Amino acid sequence: MKKTVWITGIVVLVLAAGIFFYLHSRKSKDFEPLIKAKLQQLILDGSDSLYQLHIGSIEIDVINSTITAYDAQLAADSIRMKQLDQAQKAPSDVYGITLGALQIKGVSPLDLLNQKNISLQTIYLKEPAIKIYHYKRAYERIKDTSITLYQKLSKTLESFKLDTAEVKNITLDYYDLEKKNKEIHLKDLTFRFKDILFDATTQRDSSRFLYAGEASIFVKKYTLSTADNLYNFTIDSLNILTNINKINLWGIALKPIGDKAAFSKKLPYRKDRYDLQAASAVITNADWQSLFFEKGIHADQVDIYKGKTEIYSNKALPPSGQNKTGNYPHQSIMKIPLPLWIDKIALHDFEVLYREYNTQSEQMGTIQFTDVNGSLNNVTNRPEKIAENPTMRVEATALFMNNGRLNTTWKFDMARVKEGLFTIDVKLGKMDGTSLNKATVPLGLFEVKKADVKEFTAFIKGNNSNASGDIRLAYENLELVVLKKDDDGELKKKALANFIAKTFVFQKQNPKKGESLKTQHAYFERAPDKSFFSLLWKTIMTGVVATAKGD
């Protein structure tokens, strides 16, 4: 009896070892054709026979419940595409996908072949490359929302559940065939998915992205050169959280190609040079897919943190002579070739610099705003949004020339944008006037030796051709020195001009003792080749100079 039990045990162990060895080493050809056929049929059923799946080989590890497909390709069938196009049912975007390998863990071949309810642990993809081709159809495709993807596949697959999936090192190329040379190329993308559930309960769940409860897309080092080859736009990294429609960005910059001298050499005439950067930004409730593929810009709020903007103008270059009418800020927004609506753009801790090279002084002057915090509200070019609210409003606070606290409110009339209507309200607190010398010496050829600004306010309204405003300026102890360049290129006092300025031109204080502060009305006609900000500056200075002269 003992001998029989012993022999039986040996046989069982031998059989178990043989089964284990067989299952562990059996060839993929036992299941490979069946698995290929099922996967290919799923693709055909789900895409109205538009896409075909090609798989090089499949390797199966039965013991470890792992299936790996190598050299997989998803490609559109050109014949089927023509049929759908003739029926006016062809999609606008056509995909091509290649994979070095696709590994599925937590499923056996029999599960994949026979079960209609599949539950997996993880999926890994190696070296995925995605190409998207956008076509402008002559017709507007009407999407049939009555039949879902789940309904198309439910005869073969009732439910599919996946705990996690991570796809790294994705290469994505987007080609807009409607717009020549319009391409987007991204490398080193990472997709992360959690709680993927494909069944009757999720077939119409718009809160899920690709049926995932949580999904994120991570992009490293996005770079785009402008069409004029003057700037590079870069983002160090960005993360899209699809389930809450939130985008986080880090290291944002619009950088000129070349330093100031090299940039100027590229230009035939005078043109402002912009250098913009921000440490980070958060976009809330964003239509990220439209934004990603440059089809539209829509978000509830954009917060931008710790930024710096430098605008440089080289007056050594000849003016363009071009008519700049129609290039005010709100008019430029209307020219953006994409539908745009952002409820609020908030700026946090910014610095804004305007620098200008003056050929008379051969020096560069600087106008500086630090500690800038503010918001742009109702930024849009969409007619229905403008009908609801025609005003784009900008509010900001700043430290002017590192000295005076500045508050501004700007209003732009989007409903009458062709006329260029706008209003600006400016309030400046107490300020040491000598802090203006970084601008006045190189740009105005005069030095503020002493000035105590007590109050400055301006309300300006304007249009395409002119601006007018009410200026109020209170100051004390004004002392100016007019400068000229000597033979050595140094700026020196201009004796006669200083005598005239001190004796006949400028009042040392305003208002005079015993008088109340008066409002000075200013008016300035805009030259067609001058900018929006030039009009503002000239209008304000007209009122300031008239006040200082006592007019």
Disulfide bonds with the S-S distance in Angstrom:
none
